[in-house]
């Protein structure tokens, strides 16, 4: 099983005192009557990771030869290795209790999500050539990446069905700012030994079909556009002035016993219609040649150098078609899955309050959390175990260990404190990675400021 952690917010999941838990599970238990986030500061999330390489591998001074370091890194990586970066900024966040069973929430946030597999074969072909890879195919399906920047508008409802079951749903409208996608590419490039043929080598480009879809980029390339016009264009795209989409989150919490609960959710089950400011780049075709030697031009009948390289380029262009199109396309959001089992212990005297969904209050919680995210070609997973406790009434600490592709020592910490109605939280993953960021393959930090109301 391949384990990953892109956009995993396991430190905020199942924290019933924080409104952000509703964003990962709209059916979470809600232990407050209202919330209002400080605009632009209620939730800030940044993360970046690489499954197979870190900065130290490239910039290690012990080997002064940069080319050797790069070649060594390329040879070590596989087409299953990947790079990921995410950013999320909550612009507006609010919620209030409609009655003893229903809690309504709404907000706006901006999100960036980048994901790319390492293009192993094309990287070797470009950096090292094919001289050492005779009869070895170079696979262009290794080129696979997605990226998007969008604004999300959402409305959610959390309902307590009975003392055991709480469910929730969140409807989302997506306003696309930028999008880039290149998936499901095909084709190989192969060089074979043909000593009995007209030349010693024969080159094959078979069923090449590479496509890169983009939206939102072409207007920014307008050199005549002023900064004010570019800013206006970006703002317009953020408010449904460009490409749009719809999605939904679903979630539930079920109390098996007073101190044992199970949860599950799905986020961003939705799609985007990329129709505005669209540009597509395609490269496709099948071609073979018996080996023109472009590095050693011959002499033509008139004594002038024969233009082998120009002839080679022209022949390739005639057989492998390079086109720029303006065709609309549809992208699916990278949906996310969550599931958890939590055991609670350490009883405290409960107040007489309808918000409390059990007959007892537990100060300590331990659990396991499974996270999954849809990426090109497969689902990626992460598995966490955690301990959550209130050290004092106004200070919550959650410690989690996550098994992922980036580190075997990924320990994360959440601190959440509340002074009267004002709440501040800070969460960070892979704490040991901060000791030497150059050698770390993954880092994530989340923080927020908000007002939480309890009647």
N, C-alpha and C positions, 0 to 999 in steps of 0.2 A: 504494500500500500504506500502510495506517495503522499507524504505529509507536507502541508504548506501552511502559510499564515497570512496571506494577503487580505487585508481589510478585516482581520479577525480582531474583535474587541472583547476578548474574553474577560478582561478586568472590569468592564462595565456591565457585562451580562449577569442577570439575576441579582443585581444590587437594587433592592426594592425601594431604597431611600432616594434614589437618583432618577429624575425624569428620563435620562438618556437610555435607561434600560428598556423603555418603551420603543425606542428606535430599532433595537435588535429583536425585541419580542413584544409586539403590541398586545399580547395576552398575558403580560407579566403581572404579578401582584403589585398593587399601587397602595403605598402607605402614606399618602399625602392628599391634600384637598385642592392644591393648585400650584402652579409654577409659572415663572416668567424669567426667561433668560436675558441676561444683559446682551443687547444686540451686538453681533460679531464676536462676542466673547463667551457665549454660553457653552460652546463646544468647538474646540480646535484640535484637529487630529492630523498628525504627520507620520508617515512610515515609508521606509525604503528597504529593499533587500535583494540579495543575489544568492541563489542556491549553490553556486559553485566557485565564486571568486570574490576577493576583497581588494581594497586599494593597496594593501601591502604587497600582494602578489605582483602588481604592476610597477610599484614605485620602490621596491626593496633595493636599498643602496648596496647590499652585499654583492649583487651582480650588476656591474656597471653597464652591461650590454642590454639596452632597452629592447632591441629586436628579439634577443633570446628570451627575455622575460615574457614578451607578448606571445611568441611562438609556443613557449612552454605552457602558457595559460590556455591558448587555443587548443592545443593537443590534449590537455587535461579535461576540458569541458566537453559535455555531450549535448546532443540535441534536446535532451530532456531537462537540461539546466535552463534557468530562466531568471529574468530581472523584473522587479516590480516596484512601483512607487504609487503611493496614494496620499491624497490631501483632502480634508473635509473641513469646511467652515460653516458653522451654524449662523445664519444671518438673523433669523427670528425664531423664537421658540416660546410656546405658551401652552397652558392647559388648565382646566378647572373641572371640578366634580359637578356633574349634572344632578346626581342624586346619590343615594347610598350605594348603588350598584354600578353606576356608569361614570366613566371619566373620559372627557373629551380632550384631545390635544391637536395642535396644529403648528405649522412652522414652515420655514424656508431655509434651505442650505445649499451651498455650492460644493461640488465634488469633482475631483480629478482622479482618474484611474488609468495607470499605464501598466501594460504587461507585455513581455516579449520573451519567446524562447530564444536560446542561443542558436543562430543559424550556422551550425557546425560545418556542413559541407561547403556552402558558399564562402564562409570565412577562410577555410583552408585554400580553396581555389583562388581567391583574391590575394591572400597573403603569401602563399607558398607555390602557387601554380600546380600544374598536373604532372610534372616530370617524374615525381616519385610516386605517382598514383595511377600508373598504367593499368588498365583493366579494372579499375576501381570506380564505380559510378558516384557522381556528386548529385545528391538528392536536393532538389529545390523545394520540397515540401517542408524542409527545415525552416524556411522563412515563414514565420507565423507571429503576428503581433497585433495588439489592439490598444487604443488609447482614446480617451474621451474627457471632455470638460463640459459640465452641464450644471444647471440650476434645477433644484427639486422643490416643488410645492406639495405639501402633504396635509391630510386630515385623518385623524385616527380616533377610534372609539374602543375603549376597554370596558368589558362588562363582566361582572361577577354573576355567574349563573346560579351557584349555590355555594355552600361552605367548602366544597371540594374543587369546583371547576371555575376557572376564569378564562375568557376568550377575548380576542381582539383582532381588529383589522385596521389597515392603514391604506388609504387611496393616495396615489402619487401622480403628479403631472410633471413630466420632464421637459425642460427647455434646453435644447442643445446649443452649445457654444462652439466646440470643436469636436471633430471625430476623425479618427484614422483607423483603418482596419485592413489587414492582409492575412487571410486565412484560407485553408483548403487549397493551397497552391500545389501544383504537380509538375513533374518533369525531371529528367536527369541529363547530365552531361557526362560523356564517357569517352575515353581514349583507349583504343585497342591497338595491339601489335598486329600489323599486316605485312610481314616480310615478303609474302608472295604477291602483294598488290602493287599498284602503280607507285605508292609511297610506303615508307616503313610504318607510318601511323595512319589510322583513320579516326576522325573525331565524329561523335554522334551527339546531337541535341534532340532528345526524344520527348514528344508530347509536352513541351514547355508551355505552361499556362500559369503565369504569375500576374496577380491583380492587386493593386493598392487602391482602396476607396478612401476619399477624404471629403469632409464637409466643413465649411466655416473658415477655410484658409485663403481662398482665392482673393477675397476682398481686402484682406490684410496685406497682400502683395502689391496692391495698387500704390505705386510710387507717388501719385498725385494726391493721395489722401493725407489730410493733415492729422495731427495727433488728436485734435478735438473730434474730427470725423471718425477716426478709428475708435475712440472711446465711446462715442455715441453708438457705433455699430455693435460693439461688445455689449453695451447696456441693453440695446434692443434685443439681441439674441438671448440675453438672460431673462427677458420678460416676454417670451413666446414670439419674438420677432424673427426666429429662424426655424430650426427643426424641432419637432415636438414628439412626445411619446407619453405612454401611460403605463402604470404599474401598480402592484398591490403587495402589501405585506400581510401575512397571516400568522397568528401565534396562539398558544394556549398554555396554561399551567394547571396541573392536576395534582391535588393533594391525596396521595395514597394513604398516608396516616398523618397525624398531627405534625410529626417531625420528619416526614419523608415526602418530597415532592418531585415531580417530573415535569419538564417543560419541553416545548418544541416550537420552532418558528421557521418561516421562509420569508426572505426579504428580496425586494426588487424583482419580483416575477413580472417582467414587463418588456417592452420593446420601444425602439425609436424609429421614426420615419425620417430618413435623411433625404430631403428633397430640395433644400435651399442651399445655394452656394456650394454645389457638388462638383467634384472633379475626380475622375478615375484614370488610373494609369495601368495599361495592360501590356504584357510582353508574352507572345505565344507563337507556337509553330513547331515544326519538326525539320531537322536539317542534318546532313552529314557531308563531310569533306574528306578527301584523301590526303590532306596535309599540305596546304600552302605554307611556305616558309617565310613568314613576314619579317623575320629578323635578319635574313640574308638576301637582300634584293639582287636579282640578276641583271644582265645587260640586254636590252632590247636590240632589235635589228639595226636601229639607227645609232646605237652606241650609248643611248641615254639609259639611266637606271629605270628598270621596269617597276611600275608602282604596285608591287605585290600587296602591300598593306592596304592601300586604297581599294584594290580589287577584292581583298578578303572582307573588308568592312561592307562593301557594296553587296557582296554575295550573302553575307549574314543578314543584312537588312532586307534583302529580297525574300528570304525564307523565314526569318523570325520577325514578326510584325510588332512594332512598337506604336501604340495608339494612346491618345488622350481623349477621353470621353466625358460626357456630362450626364450620366445615368443615375437616377435615384436608386437608393438601396435601403434595406431594413437591417437594423442591428438589434440583437437581443441584449438586454442588460445582463451583467454577470451576477446571476441570482446567488443568494447565500442561504445556507441551511444551518440551523442550530438545534442541538438537543442536549439536555442535561438531566442529571440525577443528583439531588441534593439531600443531605442528611443534616438536621439541625439539632443542637443540644445546648445545654446551659440555660435552664428556665429562669425567667425573671417575672416579677409580678406585673401582669398586664393591666393597663388602664381600661376603664369602661368606655370603649370606643368602637363604633361600627366599622371602622376601617380595618381593624384587626381581623384577619380571616381565619385564625385558629383560636383555640381557647387559651393558648399559652404563647408567650413571647420567648424566642430563643436568641441568645446573644452570640452564639457560635454556629458557623455553617461550614461544612466540608462537602465537596462534590466533584463531579467530573463533567466536562463540557466537550462535546464534539462539534466542530465547525467544518463546513464545507463551502467551497465557492466554485462556480462554473467558470472554467477557462477553456480556451480553444482545445478541442480534442478530448477533454476529460474533466472530471471533478477533482479538485485539490482539497486535502483535508488537514485539520490540525486537532490534536487531542490535548486537553488541559485538565489538570487537577488543581484544586484551590482550597484555601482556608480563608474564611471571611469572619471577622469579629469586630465588635465595638469595644475598644480599649476603655474609653470613657463615653458617656452619653452623646457627646458631640464630636467624637472622632472615630471613624471607621477605617479599618485596615483590611485589605485583601491581598493575599499573596498567592501567585499562581505559577505553576511549572507547566510549560508547553513543549510538547514534542513536535518538532517541525524540521524542515529541510535545512534551515539556516544554522542551527546550533543545538547541541545536546545539553546546553546549560542555560536555556532560556527561562530565567526566573523573572517574573514581573511583579510590580507592586502598585497598588492603588491606595491613595490617602484621600479621605473625604472628611471635611470638617464643616460644621455649621454653627454660626453665631447668630442666635435668634432665628431670623428667617433667611439670612444670607448664607449661601453655600458655595464652597470652593472645593474642587477636586483636581487631583493630579495623578496620572497613571503613566507608567513607563514599562516597556518590555525589555527583555534581554539586558538586565542591569549590569551583568559582568562585561558586556560589550562596551560600556562607557569607559572602562578602564583603558581600552586601546581601540578607539574608533576605526583606525586604519585596518585593524585585523578583524573587525566585526562584519558579519555578512547581513545583519538585520538590526534595525533600530526602529522603535515606535514610541511616540509620546502623545498623550491626550490631556487636555486641561479644559476647565470651564468655570464660569462664574454665573450664579443665578439666584433667584429668590424662590424658596420653597415654602408654601403656606400650609399650615396645620391649624385647623379651627380649635 
